[in-house]
Amino acid sequence: MAYPELSAVTKIAVVGAGTIGASWAVLFLARGYHVAVSDPDPARETFVRDFVTSVLVQRTPSPADALSRLEFSASVEAAVEGADFVQESAPERSALKRDLLARIDAVLPADRVIASSSSGLSVSGMQSSLRHPERLVLGHPFNPPHIIPLVEVIGGTRTAPEAIAWAVDFYRLIGKHPLHLKKEVPGHVANRLQAAVWREAIHLVMEGVATVAEVDEAVRFGPGLRWALMGPHLTFHLGGGAGGMASFIEHLGPAVQTWWDDLGSPILTEETRRLLIDGCLAEIGDRSAEDLRRERDRLLSQIVALVEASPIL
Ligand SMILES: NC(=O)c1ccc[n+]([C@@H]2O[C@H](COP(=O)([O-])OP(=O)(O)OC[C@H]3O[C@@H](n4cnc5c(N)ncnc54)[C@H](O)[C@@H]3O)[C@@H](O)[C@H]2O)c1
């Protein structure tokens, strides 16, 4: 199947207008596309327009042009009509996604790629009832997609390699950093890494080693700073000095192995939940989560700009 020339793409459908859909909409609008957003909840139209406006006013003195390219519809069929690409960002429920993707697949011409933002569902599972399963890919962003470059791309057992290649090229064209994964695993790569760190973060709190805020401090003022520049492997390669990873493994490998043996596997009981919720509320004090999100996004944009201007690799 020949998918559209990238230069011919003009309209993108964003299906599901929550946290992720609204952020994808900002990115696509900022890149000059017409964006049709669909969500069964009519209140999401105001949410998306307000979100798009609040982000775009910081980037352009006149967001009116971008806003004029944004349309909203409660009907998914209406939104995907004439779309050159669909980014699905509906709730993470497999039956809902399967039904929604089948509705999109039924009306969208076969030569258009559909990407799902799913954080953990497999493409192979989601594509089982599609007429054209070969055009479904995963396009898993990192929140917020209009700022964080990473998007994980993978197909299911029935996805065509051309659809994956098209999605990778398209995401690269719009300034994302697509990573084509080799194998489907629950949670993909980046979320599994986050889950691994969070698991031990919770364990440390439960064991009374540090509070919720102190564990966060350990990341913010320590490894988190390096992780913005390079991953865990290269960080340790540099930690090995002139001998690199070989020296690091020889020197610290046995110790790290004993730490691995001691890591926890917490269960999210009611008591653990309470500990984490109270810990977060204590950490933010009288700041609102919305206030912090806005400030985080402002600073994140600066970090991304800095790293992109002087890439270390
Ligand atoms: N929140 C994150 O950090 C994050 C990060 C990466 C990927 N994701 C993935 O993105 C997807 C969306 O997550 P979210 O956090 O934006 O969820 P959300 O709950 O904020 O938004 C989901 C939206 O989908 C709408 N919706 C419900 N039924 C629908 C339907 N039939 N058709 C279209 N829209 C429908 C809801 O009204 C809501 O506005 C999920 O698959 C999630 O795994 C989330």
The ligand as a Tripos MOL2 file, in Angstrom:
@<TRIPOS>MOLECULE
LIG
   44    48     1     0     0
SMALL
NO_CHARGES

@<TRIPOS>ATOM
      1 N1         -1.6820   10.7620   30.4700 N.am      1 LIG1
      2 C1         -0.4780   10.3480   30.1040 C.2       1 LIG1
      3 O1          0.5420   10.6630   30.7440 O.2       1 LIG1
      4 C2         -0.3050    9.5120   28.8550 C.ar      1 LIG1
      5 C3          0.9640    9.4770   28.2450 C.ar      1 LIG1
      6 C4          1.1250    8.7660   27.0490 C.ar      1 LIG1
      7 C5          0.0360    8.0780   26.4960 C.ar      1 LIG1
      8 N2         -1.1720    8.1150   27.1230 N.ar      1 LIG1
      9 C6         -2.2840    7.3920   26.4880 C.3       1 LIG1
     10 O2         -3.1050    8.3310   25.8050 O.3       1 LIG1
     11 C7         -4.4570    7.8870   25.8140 C.3       1 LIG1
     12 C8         -5.3240    8.9790   26.4090 C.3       1 LIG1
     13 O3         -4.9030    9.2270   27.7330 O.3       1 LIG1
     14 P1         -5.2770   10.5860   28.4970 P.3       1 LIG1
     15 O4         -4.3880   10.6400   29.6820 O.co2     1 LIG1
     16 O5         -5.3210   11.7240   27.5500 O.co2     1 LIG1
     17 O6         -6.7790   10.2490   28.9700 O.3       1 LIG1
     18 P2         -7.9210   11.2750   29.3770 P.3       1 LIG1
     19 O7         -8.8490   10.5240   30.2580 O.co2     1 LIG1
     20 O8         -7.3380   12.5640   29.8550 O.co2     1 LIG1
     21 O9         -8.6540   11.5820   27.9920 O.3       1 LIG1
     22 C9         -9.3720   10.6310   27.2830 C.3       1 LIG1
     23 C10       -10.4410   11.3730   26.4630 C.3       1 LIG1
     24 O10       -11.0780   10.4380   25.6030 O.3       1 LIG1
     25 C11       -12.4570   10.7650   25.5730 C.3       1 LIG1
     26 N3        -13.2270    9.6280   25.1100 N.ar      1 LIG1
     27 C12       -13.9420    8.7290   25.8290 C.ar      1 LIG1
     28 N4        -14.5580    7.8550   24.9870 N.ar      1 LIG1
     29 C13       -14.2150    8.2300   23.7270 C.ar      1 LIG1
     30 C14       -14.5500    7.7500   22.4340 C.ar      1 LIG1
     31 N5        -15.3520    6.6890   22.2780 N.pl3     1 LIG1
     32 N6        -14.0540    8.4110   21.3680 N.ar      1 LIG1
     33 C15       -13.2320    9.4760   21.4990 C.ar      1 LIG1
     34 N7        -12.8880    9.9710   22.7070 N.ar      1 LIG1
     35 C16       -13.3710    9.3500   23.8020 C.ar      1 LIG1
     36 C17       -12.7850   11.2190   26.9710 C.3       1 LIG1
     37 O11       -13.9710   12.0160   26.9820 O.3       1 LIG1
     38 C18       -11.5210   12.0250   27.3320 C.3       1 LIG1
     39 O12       -11.6680   13.3820   26.9390 O.3       1 LIG1
     40 C19        -4.4730    6.5760   26.5960 C.3       1 LIG1
     41 O13        -4.3910    5.4890   25.7080 O.3       1 LIG1
     42 C20        -3.2030    6.6550   27.4420 C.3       1 LIG1
     43 O14        -2.6710    5.3860   27.7430 O.3       1 LIG1
     44 C21        -1.3800    8.8260   28.2690 C.ar      1 LIG1
@<TRIPOS>BOND
     1     1     2 1
     2     2     3 2
     3     2     4 1
     4     4     5 ar
     5     4    44 ar
     6     5     6 ar
     7     6     7 ar
     8     7     8 ar
     9     8     9 1
    10     8    44 ar
    11     9    10 1
    12     9    42 1
    13    10    11 1
    14    11    12 1
    15    11    40 1
    16    12    13 1
    17    13    14 1
    18    14    15 2
    19    14    16 1
    20    14    17 1
    21    17    18 1
    22    18    19 2
    23    18    20 1
    24    18    21 1
    25    21    22 1
    26    22    23 1
    27    23    24 1
    28    23    38 1
    29    24    25 1
    30    25    26 1
    31    25    36 1
    32    26    27 ar
    33    26    35 ar
    34    27    28 ar
    35    28    29 ar
    36    29    30 ar
    37    29    35 ar
    38    30    31 1
    39    30    32 ar
    40    32    33 ar
    41    33    34 ar
    42    34    35 ar
    43    36    37 1
    44    36    38 1
    45    38    39 1
    46    40    41 1
    47    40    42 1
    48    42    43 1
@<TRIPOS>SUBSTRUCTURE
     1 LIG1         1 GROUP 0 **** ****
